[in-house]
Amino acid sequence: MVSTGTAAKSAVFAQAPAGSDLLEVPCAQRNGILEMMAMRRDPFAFGDERLARLGQVSGLNALGVKMVIAAGPRAADEILMNRDKAFANGPAWSYFIGPFFNRGIMLLDFDEHRHHRHILQQAFTPSALKGYMQEMQPMIAERVADLPTGNVKMFEQFKSLTLDVALEVFLGLELPKDQADKINKAFIDTVRAGVAYVRKPVPGGRWWKGLRGRKVLEEFFYDNIAAKRARETPDLFSVLCHVEGDEGERFTDEDVVNHMIFVLMAAHDTSTITMTQMAYRMAKSPEWQQRAREQSLELNPELGYDDLGKLSVLDLVLKESLRMCPPVPAQPRMAVKDTSVQGFFVPKGSMVTVPQMTNHRDPEFFTNPDMFDPERFTPERKEDKGHRMAWTPFGGGVHKCIGLYFGQMEIKTILHHLLRNYEWSVPEGYQIPMDYSALPVPKDKLPVDLRRR
Ligand code: HEM
């Protein structure tokens, strides 16, 4: 991807200091709100249009926030690797999800982030993952066996299944249905609130619902924390209550609650979106569904941790689905000092965005990027390896997804059971209608014809 666009003079971004050879970020001339609306309506067309018109690094005034969109893996490398600590997560992500995911690990920066991440990491070691796999296996098998057949909205099924897995594996609690539904709703409200146009608690509005959701979640975790501190159990909630840093320091109750709320959120929607995309792609390409099924049928119904690597076809489908629709479509950062990206001057206070959705369709690395072609990830073609930031559905740098192995383990286990027990299809010509206003979800919840095999 090269910077070929015509640079519109911007009143949005300051010019580089005198004597510097850094370029001024070119900006869209039209109103920032219109730009934001165009971005949410169709982020693919939005990204393509900006690349063609303005080039790889471009700016906009988004509701008073100076935003730089820095496309391409080379820009992603500069921003996510953050060698001179010019970019911070907290002030950027806080703008979207701050009041709802207050002090979640992704919103912490630098030394504080390193300290918390070091402790949190202990909940995601290979031995911890094996334990979670054992916990989740029977429950997933049972739940998938009970799926309804006929016209089934897969997004809803995956959502409720991942929530149940999260409650069991992360919380070690089996909740009655009404309480699980309440938590589910609280999550949905907190996640959706971040992209509200009206960023004030107007009763009934998204922001207001988000704040209420956060309150429900806090009450729920504080109610359960004493029991978790009293007795060690093999779940994340318990691990966070008992884990110690190198000098014996522990997470406070507040830290535990903040991390739990964040991790549950981070695990829930991302996995649901990925499975929905995989189910969609395999419904549109029955040959891939069949190839994946054949591998699953060669294995035992009960999947062991060491079997995951044997599901190589499912792995290709997973990677390609994450490429075509990354559940976290972009990663924002805030410039905490004057800096530069790809030779453009980025003043302190700018919001800088790495647009995965655009990067994953970069024709420099991916052939026919709009085509579903899982083979592009085979060792022979390895298109994702053209640049270390070419394929980054899990992000990169110090904030790279801590749950990437957990997420893939859960997704593969659910799809393994689904493939063994069912076949599914969508009508000829069906195209999934997507809502990109928050994380990318299907407007119609992906209805498929689900048949027992
Ligand atoms: C397919 C599923 C998933 C995808 C695509 C995904 C994607 C991402 C991305 C892109 C980031 C980095 C955001 C940034 O740098 O701004 C991230 C961070 C994070 N993810 Fe995931 N995620 C997934 C599943 C999970 C799961 C299952 C968990 C927990 C079990 C999880 C926990 C986290 C946490 C805690 C962070 C913040 C890490 C930090 O800031 O140090 N994610 N994820």
Residues whose N, C-alpha, C, O or C-beta is under 5 A from the ligand:
A	BS01	HEM	I105 M106 R117 V263 A266 A267 T270 S271 T274 P327 V328 Q331 P332 T392 P393 F394 G395 G396 V398 H399 K400 C401 I402 G403 L404 F406 G407
